Amino acid sequence: MLVILEAKAILTKVYGVSAELVSQKLTELVSGPIIVEELDSETAIAAFGLADSMGLDLPDAVLLHSAQRNGAQWIATEDQKLSQSCGHFGLIAESPFDLVLRQQVAAWELTHLPAKGLPRVLRQVHAWLEKSHGEAAQNFWSMSGGGSHLP
């Protein structure tokens, strides 16, 4: 379930997809013929260890642990760190993107999103300020070099 929640956050906050549309599509997904596991304390504790030892984000560590526990053979991911970690546990990581789609996504991200890390965070702060504090937003954007460094 954490992966579903993370998907909502990323699609709305990073990619700017309408929250209502994301909710609708994710509701359709979890209502389909898939298993959505609950997060219990045993899984959380195991995920802490995997996240620490493998350098994974917690949702990825939960996914890896759940895949192992349920005897899965494959995990679909575009995440390189998760892909590498799968190999340590005998899981096969397969990309849901073919080469053409991967190139299209990369081109779209390059055009529509700032670089990962600080520029992306600064853009979010700027967008938030613009909603109700136009002058502060302009000052922030100017002082941060157009979102390239901390003001």
TAVEN-V867451 format. One record per residue. N is the residue number from 1. RES is the residue in one small letter. D_LAST is the distance of its C-alpha to the last C-alpha in Angstrom with 2 decimals. Layout:
# TAVEN-V867451
<<N/RES/D_LAST> <N/RES/D_LAST>>
This chain:
# TAVEN-V867451
<<1/m/36.93> <2/l/33.51> <3/v/33.27> <4/i/34.08> <5/l/31.39> <6/e/28.81> <7/a/30.02> <8/k/29.47> <9/a/25.88> <10/i/25.05> <11/l/27.03> <12/t/25.52> <13/k/21.86> <14/v/21.32> <15/y/24.07> <16/g/24.14> <17/v/27.89> <18/s/29.47> <19/a/29.76> <20/e/33.39> <21/l/34.29> <22/v/32.81> <23/s/34.68> <24/q/37.85> <25/k/37.76> <26/l/36.95> <27/t/39.73> <28/e/42.08> <29/l/41.08> <30/v/41.73> <31/s/44.92> <32/g/46.23> <33/p/48.33> <34/i/45.77> <35/i/45.48> <36/v/42.41> <37/e/42.57> <38/e/41.64> <39/l/39.43> <40/d/41.58> <41/s/40.92> <42/e/42.76> <43/t/40.55> <44/a/37.35> <45/i/38.54> <46/a/39.53> <47/a/36.17> <48/f/34.36> <49/g/36.51> <50/l/36.05> <51/a/32.27> <52/d/32.20> <53/s/34.86> <54/m/33.90> <55/g/30.09> <56/l/30.28> <57/d/28.30> <58/l/30.48> <59/p/31.69> <60/d/32.80> <61/a/34.55> <62/v/36.32> <63/l/37.42> <64/l/38.73> <65/h/40.60> <66/s/42.08> <67/a/43.21> <68/q/44.96> <69/r/46.54> <70/n/47.89> <71/g/49.25> <72/a/47.09> <73/q/47.47> <74/w/44.45> <75/i/40.85> <76/a/39.20> <77/t/35.61> <78/e/33.17> <79/d/31.23> <80/q/32.04> <81/k/31.63> <82/l/33.89> <83/s/36.32> <84/q/36.68> <85/s/37.20> <86/c/39.91> <87/g/41.99> <88/h/42.16> <89/f/43.89> <90/g/46.20> <91/l/44.33> <92/i/43.91> <93/a/40.50> <94/e/40.95> <95/s/38.41> <96/p/38.91> <97/f/37.61> <98/d/39.84> <99/l/38.55> <100/v/38.42> <101/l/36.50> <102/r/34.03> <103/q/33.43> <104/q/33.08> <105/v/30.50> <106/a/28.48> <107/a/28.70> <108/w/27.69> <109/e/24.65> <110/l/23.60> <111/t/24.00> <112/h/22.63> <113/l/20.00> <114/p/16.85> <115/a/17.30> <116/k/17.78> <117/g/15.33> <118/l/11.57> <119/p/11.72> <120/r/14.34> <121/v/12.63> <122/l/9.57> <123/r/12.46> <124/q/14.26> <125/v/11.71> <126/h/11.61> <127/a/15.40> <128/w/15.86> <129/l/14.14> <130/e/16.25> <131/k/19.37> <132/s/19.45> <133/h/16.60> <134/g/16.57> <135/e/15.01> <136/a/12.07> <137/a/11.78> <138/q/11.92> <139/n/9.31> <140/f/6.84> <141/w/8.30> <142/s/8.28> <143/m/4.83> <144/s/4.34> <145/g/7.67> <146/g/9.81> <147/g/8.71> <148/s/9.13> <149/h/6.36> <150/l/3.82> <151/p/0.00>>
